[in-house]
Amino acid sequence: MSMSRMERLVVIGGDAAGMSAASQARRMRGPDELEIVAFERGHFSSYSACGIPYWVGGDVPERDRLIARSPAEHRERAIDLRMRTEVTEIDVAGGRVRSLDLESGAEEWTSYDKLVIATGARPIRPDLPGVDAPGVHGVQTLDDGQALLDTLATTEGRRAVVVGAGYIGVEMAEALINRGYEVTVVNRGKEPMSTLDPDMGRLVHTAMENLGVTMVNDAEITKLLTGDAGRVRAVATEDAEYPADVVVLGIGVRPETTLARAAGLPLGDHGGLLTDLAMRVRGHENIWAGGDCVEVLDLISGRERHIALGTHANKHGQVIGSNVGGGYATFPGVVGTAVSKVCDLEIARTGLREKDAHRAGLRFEAVTIESTSRAGYYPDADLMTVKMLAERRTGRLLGVQIVGGEGAAKRVDIAAVALTAGMTVEQMTSLDLGYAPPFSPVWDPILVAARKAVTAVRKNAA
């Protein structure tokens, strides 16, 4: 690098990971030391994609509440954020990126000394007839959310089909119910929420039906049928058709690594970029990557996995920004914690499911208990079901799933800490958790499950 010019950081992607990295690098190095150029192909920067279902459903009244920091605010901090500009090529050997201004069509090359790839994930769109018809929507970006709301505002019919029953599918089903739609969810799994074991997913299934959602499980869509002016009119499976004025795809996401693949950067089994603990792309000294486009280490199974969550993306950005800015930070991995809700039913999970534990070759005990969120005699004590997995011989905690009323979901954080610390279920029974009747029974539901797991482990060790 010539000493005559300032060092330049280029960031591809203007959402959580990319702009966290840019902001942290700027905090560490001023505008006279480091030039920062960021490219974002959409209309919005630094927003909460996780909030989109709640905006569509009306819980969040306006789109701008989901925006943490506008492009203008980033520019005020000497970050040259170029909106509606898509990076179309990374030239690793030449240390430059090619960008396309989506409004003017102008193309240009921008050189970099350090590069951050934060291209996010893209919704899975099955390669089926009719999948690109008007009225069919993914919900990954604020642009997607706005397009869906525009459709809802202009569509006369009130029938919606949601394809997939993961977090997005379940949350969008509730959002559409709130909007007054008749909602059918078509799900290829035995039960909704494949991030849970089927016995726990069954509880979510019941809650969705109670909400008025028609659940169609064990069903794969084969095509989307179109009617007047090519608009979607129905979703078809092998043996049925479900009328639809609007279709929402909630099948999940894949890492958006088209650019990275074309540039020859290393990708994992799930199609995400592979990085070291400092979030540096493996084998590349001056390229970092974070957010939904990377694979992360699962601390329990020891395998790489792809998890698209804003919490990880922001942490990745902080780590990258610290390293780019001349400091040092690492992202050690995840235990796979996630929470959601359907109406008043809270859903939480962390660690391994039964099938994950089998796949990792672990022998384990699985126990399930029912308890309440508060002392049983205290008003509004809600039921919750806790499932816990423990390694058979050692008693090491492997995973927890919780489904229940108010106060259920965030209890999973206790388990997430225990997993990170490598605790056994026996050690967990001694945890000094907060107690008063409005908050929990004398034995917190997590501890009740841990005690039952201890018994199961001891019984099978004998």
C-alpha positions in Angstrom: 0.0 0.0 0.0 1.4 3.4 -1.0 1.8 5.8 2.0 0.5 8.6 -0.2 -3.1 7.6 0.0 -5.4 6.9 2.9 -6.4 3.3 3.7 -9.9 2.4 2.4 -12.4 -0.1 3.8 -15.1 -1.2 1.5 -18.3 -2.8 2.9 -20.7 -4.8 0.8 -24.2 -4.7 2.5 -25.7 -1.9 4.5 -27.6 -3.8 7.1 -26.7 -5.2 10.6 -23.3 -6.8 10.1 -22.0 -4.4 7.4 -22.9 -1.2 9.1 -22.0 -2.5 12.6 -18.6 -3.2 11.2 -18.3 0.2 9.5 -19.5 2.0 12.6 -17.1 0.2 14.9 -14.2 0.7 12.6 -15.1 4.4 12.4 -15.1 4.6 16.3 -11.6 3.2 16.3 -10.1 5.1 13.4 -11.1 8.7 12.4 -11.9 9.9 8.9 -8.3 11.2 8.4 -7.0 7.6 9.0 -9.6 5.4 7.3 -11.9 6.0 4.4 -15.1 3.9 4.6 -17.2 3.2 1.5 -20.3 1.0 1.9 -22.7 -0.3 -0.8 -26.3 -1.2 -0.3 -28.5 -2.4 -3.2 -31.9 -1.7 -1.3 -33.6 1.4 -0.2 -32.8 1.0 3.5 -29.9 0.7 5.9 -29.4 -0.7 9.4 -33.0 -2.1 9.9 -34.5 -4.9 11.8 -35.6 -7.6 9.4 -36.9 -9.6 12.5 -39.5 -6.9 13.0 -41.0 -7.2 9.5 -43.8 -9.6 10.5 -44.9 -7.3 13.4 -45.0 -4.3 11.0 -47.0 -6.3 8.5 -49.3 -7.5 11.3 -49.8 -3.9 12.6 -48.1 -4.3 16.0 -45.4 -1.9 14.8 -47.3 1.0 13.3 -44.8 2.3 10.8 -41.8 1.1 8.8 -39.3 3.7 10.0 -39.5 2.4 13.6 -37.6 -0.6 12.3 -34.7 1.5 11.0 -31.9 1.9 13.6 -29.8 4.3 11.6 -30.6 6.0 8.3 -28.2 6.5 5.4 -27.9 10.2 6.3 -26.9 9.4 9.9 -24.2 7.0 8.6 -22.9 9.7 6.3 -22.8 12.2 9.1 -20.2 9.9 10.7 -18.0 9.9 7.6 -19.2 6.6 6.2 -19.8 7.0 2.4 -22.9 4.8 2.2 -24.1 4.4 -1.4 -27.7 3.3 -1.5 -29.4 1.5 -4.4 -25.9 0.5 -5.5 -25.2 -3.2 -6.1 -21.8 -4.8 -6.1 -21.7 -7.1 -9.1 -18.1 -8.4 -8.9 -15.3 -8.8 -6.4 -11.8 -8.8 -8.0 -9.7 -10.4 -5.2 -6.4 -10.3 -7.1 -6.9 -6.6 -8.0 -8.3 -5.6 -4.6 -11.3 -3.9 -6.0 -15.1 -4.3 -6.4 -17.4 -3.4 -9.4 -20.6 -1.6 -8.5 -23.8 -0.8 -10.5 -26.0 2.2 -9.7 -29.5 0.7 -9.9 -31.0 4.2 -10.6 -28.7 5.5 -13.3 -27.2 2.3 -14.6 -23.7 3.7 -14.2 -20.9 1.1 -13.3 -17.6 1.8 -11.6 -14.7 0.0 -9.9 -13.7 0.9 -6.3 -10.4 -0.3 -4.9 -10.1 -1.5 -1.3 -7.3 -2.2 1.2 -9.8 -4.1 3.5 -13.1 -5.6 2.4 -16.1 -6.6 4.5 -18.7 -8.9 2.9 -22.1 -8.6 4.6 -24.4 -9.7 1.7 -27.0 -11.4 4.0 -29.3 -14.2 3.0 -32.0 -14.6 0.4 -35.3 -16.3 0.8 -35.5 -19.8 -0.7 -37.8 -19.6 -3.7 -38.6 -23.1 -5.0 -38.2 -23.5 -8.7 -41.8 -24.1 -9.4 -44.3 -22.9 -12.0 -45.9 -19.6 -10.9 -43.5 -18.8 -8.1 -42.6 -15.4 -9.7 -46.2 -14.4 -10.3 -47.6 -11.2 -8.9 -49.0 -11.8 -5.4 -46.2 -14.1 -4.3 -43.8 -12.6 -1.7 -40.7 -13.4 0.3 -40.1 -11.3 3.4 -36.4 -10.8 3.9 -35.8 -7.1 3.5 -37.8 -3.9 4.2 -38.3 -3.6 0.5 -40.0 -7.1 0.6 -42.2 -6.0 3.5 -43.3 -2.9 1.7 -44.1 -4.8 -1.5 -46.2 -7.3 0.6 -48.1 -4.4 2.3 -48.7 -2.8 -1.1 -50.2 -6.1 -2.3 -52.4 -6.5 0.8 -53.6 -2.9 0.3 -54.6 -3.5 -3.4 -55.9 -7.1 -3.3 -59.7 -7.6 -2.9 -59.7 -11.2 -1.8 -58.9 -12.2 1.8 -57.3 -15.6 1.4 -53.6 -16.1 2.2 -51.4 -19.1 1.9 -48.1 -19.2 3.8 -45.6 -21.8 2.5 -43.4 -23.1 5.3 -43.9 -23.1 9.1 -40.5 -22.0 10.5 -40.1 -18.7 12.4 -41.1 -16.5 9.4 -43.9 -18.7 8.3 -45.5 -18.9 11.8 -45.0 -15.1 12.5 -46.4 -14.2 9.0 -49.4 -16.4 9.5 -50.3 -14.5 12.7 -49.6 -11.2 11.0 -52.1 -12.1 8.2 -54.7 -13.3 10.7 -54.3 -9.9 12.4 -55.0 -8.3 9.0 -58.3 -10.1 8.7 -57.1 -12.8 6.2 -58.2 -16.5 6.1 -54.8 -18.2 6.4 -53.6 -21.6 5.4 -50.1 -22.8 6.2 -48.6 -25.5 3.9 -45.8 -27.2 5.7 -43.6 -30.1 4.5 -42.7 -31.2 8.0 -44.7 -33.4 10.4 -45.3 -30.3 12.6 -44.6 -26.6 12.4 -41.3 -25.2 13.7 -38.8 -27.8 12.5 -36.3 -26.1 14.9 -38.2 -27.9 17.6 -38.6 -31.7 18.1 -42.0 -32.8 16.6 -43.5 -33.4 20.1 -42.9 -29.7 21.0 -43.9 -28.6 17.5 -47.3 -30.2 18.1 -48.0 -27.6 20.8 -47.4 -24.8 18.3 -49.7 -26.6 15.8 -52.5 -26.6 18.3 -51.9 -22.9 19.1 -52.0 -22.0 15.4 -55.3 -23.8 14.9 -56.7 -22.0 17.9 -55.7 -18.8 16.3 -57.8 -19.7 13.2 -55.0 -20.9 11.0 -55.6 -23.9 8.8 -52.5 -26.2 9.1 -51.6 -28.5 6.3 -48.6 -30.6 7.4 -46.6 -33.3 5.5 -47.4 -31.5 2.3 -45.1 -30.2 -0.5 -46.2 -27.6 -2.9 -45.9 -28.6 -6.6 -47.0 -25.4 -8.4 -48.6 -22.0 -8.0 -51.6 -21.5 -10.2 -52.3 -18.1 -11.8 -55.5 -16.5 -13.0 -56.5 -13.0 -14.3 -53.5 -10.9 -15.5 -51.1 -13.7 -14.4 -51.8 -13.1 -10.7 -51.5 -16.0 -8.2 -54.8 -17.6 -7.5 -54.0 -20.9 -5.7 -51.2 -23.1 -4.3 -51.3 -26.7 -5.4 -49.9 -29.8 -3.6 -49.9 -33.4 -4.8 -53.5 -33.9 -3.7 -55.1 -30.5 -3.1 -55.4 -26.9 -4.2 -55.6 -24.0 -1.7 -57.1 -20.7 -3.1 -54.9 -17.7 -2.5 -55.1 -14.0 -3.2 -51.6 -13.6 -1.7 -48.8 -16.1 -1.0 -46.0 -15.6 1.4 -42.9 -17.8 1.1 -41.6 -18.7 4.6 -39.4 -21.7 3.6 -36.3 -20.3 5.0 -33.2 -18.5 3.7 -29.8 -19.4 2.1 -26.6 -17.4 2.5 -26.4 -14.8 -0.3 -22.9 -15.8 -1.5 -23.2 -15.5 -5.3 -20.4 -12.8 -5.4 -18.2 -14.7 -3.0 -18.5 -17.9 -5.0 -17.7 -16.2 -8.2 -14.6 -14.6 -6.6 -13.4 -18.1 -5.5 -13.8 -17.5 -1.7 -14.2 -20.5 0.5 -17.8 -21.7 1.2 -19.1 -24.3 3.6 -21.6 -27.2 3.2 -24.5 -24.8 3.7 -23.2 -22.3 1.1 -22.0 -19.7 3.6 -18.6 -18.1 3.8 -16.1 -19.7 6.1 -14.2 -17.5 8.4 -11.7 -17.8 11.3 -12.5 -16.7 14.9 -11.7 -13.1 14.0 -14.4 -13.3 11.2 -11.6 -13.1 8.6 -12.4 -15.1 5.4 -10.2 -18.2 5.6 -7.0 -17.8 3.5 -7.6 -14.1 2.9 -5.7 -11.5 5.0 -7.7 -8.4 4.1 -11.3 -9.8 3.6 -13.8 -10.3 6.4 -17.4 -11.6 6.4 -20.3 -11.5 8.8 -24.0 -11.8 9.2 -26.4 -14.1 7.4 -23.8 -14.8 4.6 -21.4 -16.8 6.8 -21.4 -20.2 8.6 -20.8 -20.2 12.3 -19.4 -22.9 14.7 -22.0 -24.7 16.7 -20.3 -25.0 20.1 -22.3 -28.1 21.1 -21.9 -30.3 18.0 -18.6 -28.8 16.9 -20.0 -28.4 13.3 -20.5 -25.4 11.1 -24.1 -24.3 10.6 -26.0 -21.4 9.0 -28.1 -19.4 11.4 -29.7 -16.1 10.1 -30.2 -14.0 13.2 -29.7 -10.3 13.8 -28.1 -10.9 17.2 -25.2 -12.8 15.5 -25.0 -10.3 12.6 -24.5 -7.4 15.0 -21.9 -9.3 17.0 -20.0 -10.2 13.8 -20.0 -6.6 12.8 -18.5 -5.5 16.2 -15.8 -8.1 15.9 -15.0 -7.2 12.3 -15.0 -3.5 13.0 -12.6 -4.0 15.9 -10.2 -6.0 13.9 -10.3 -3.8 10.8 -9.9 -0.8 13.2 -6.6 -2.2 14.5 -7.9 -3.9 17.7 -8.6 -7.5 18.3 -11.9 -9.4 18.9 -13.2 -12.9 18.2 -16.6 -14.6 17.7 -16.3 -18.0 19.3 -19.5 -19.6 18.0 -23.2 -20.1 18.9 -25.3 -22.6 20.9 -28.4 -22.0 18.6 -30.7 -19.9 20.8 -33.9 -18.6 19.2 -37.3 -17.4 20.5 -40.6 -16.6 18.8 -44.3 -16.5 19.5 -47.7 -17.4 18.1 -50.4 -15.2 19.7 -49.8 -15.7 23.5 -47.8 -18.9 23.0 -44.1 -18.4 23.5 -41.6 -20.7 21.7 -37.9 -21.1 22.6 -35.0 -23.4 21.9 -31.3 -23.6 22.4 -28.7 -26.3 21.8 -29.4 -29.6 20.0 -32.7 -31.3 19.1 -33.0 -35.0 19.3 -32.1 -35.4 15.6 -29.1 -33.1 16.0 -27.8 -35.1 18.9 -28.2 -38.4 16.9 -26.4 -36.9 13.9 -23.5 -35.8 16.1 -23.3 -39.4 17.4 -24.2 -38.4 21.0 -26.0 -40.7 23.4 -28.5 -38.8 25.4 -31.6 -38.7 27.7 -34.6 -36.6 26.8 -37.0 -35.5 29.5 -40.2 -33.4 29.3 -41.9 -31.6 32.2 -44.9 -29.3 32.6 -44.8 -26.4 35.1 -46.0 -22.9 35.5 -44.5 -19.5 34.9 -45.4 -18.3 38.4 -46.3 -19.9 41.7 -49.4 -22.1 41.0 -51.5 -20.0 43.4 -50.5 -16.7 42.0 -52.9 -15.0 39.5 -52.3 -15.6 35.8 -49.8 -18.5 36.3 -49.4 -19.8 32.7 -48.5 -23.4 31.8 -45.3 -24.2 30.1 -43.7 -27.4 28.7 -39.9 -27.8 29.0 -37.9 -30.4 27.2 -34.3 -31.1 28.1 -31.6 -33.2 26.5 -28.6 -34.4 28.6 -25.6 -36.5 27.5 -26.1 -40.0 28.9 -22.9 -40.7 30.8 -21.7 -37.3 31.7 -25.0 -35.5 32.3 -23.8 -32.5 30.2 -26.6 -30.3 29.1 -27.2 -30.7 25.3 -30.4 -28.7 24.6 -33.6 -27.2 25.8 -36.9 -26.4 24.2 -39.7 -24.4 25.9 -43.2 -23.8 24.7 -45.7 -22.0 27.0 -47.5 -18.8 28.1 -46.0 -15.5 29.2 -42.6 -15.8 30.8 -41.7 -19.0 28.9 -39.4 -17.9 26.1 -36.7 -15.9 27.9 -36.2 -18.7 30.4 -34.2 -20.3 27.6 -31.4 -17.8 28.3 -30.6 -19.7 31.5 -30.1 -22.8 29.4 -28.1 -20.9 26.8 -25.6 -19.7 29.5 -25.5 -23.2 31.0 -24.7 -24.7 27.5 -22.0 -22.1 26.9 -20.4 -22.9 30.2 -20.5 -26.6 29.5 -22.6 -27.3 32.7 -24.1 -30.7 33.6 -27.8 -31.0 34.5 -26.7 -31.8 38.1 -24.8 -28.5 38.3 -27.9 -26.7 37.0 -30.0 -27.9 39.8 -27.9 -25.8 42.2 -28.3 -22.6 40.2 -29.3 -19.7 42.5 -32.1 -18.4 40.3 -34.4 -15.5 41.3 -37.6 -16.5 43.1 -40.8 -14.8 44.2 -44.4 -16.0 43.5 -45.1 -13.5 40.7 -42.0 -14.7 38.8 -41.7 -18.4 39.2 -42.5 -21.4 41.4 -40.0 -22.3 44.2 -38.4 -24.7 41.7 -38.1 -22.8 38.4 -39.4 -24.9 35.4 -35.8 -25.1 34.1 -34.6 -26.6 37.4 -37.6 -29.0 37.5 -36.5 -30.3 34.0 -32.8 -30.4 35.2 -33.8 -32.5 38.2 -35.7 -35.0 36.0 -32.8 -35.1 33.6 -30.4 -35.9 36.5 -32.7 -38.8 37.5 -32.7 -40.2 34.0 -28.9 -39.9 33.6 -28.3 -41.6 37.0 -30.8 -44.4 36.2 -29.1 -45.2 32.9 -25.6 -44.9 34.4 -26.4 -47.6 36.9 
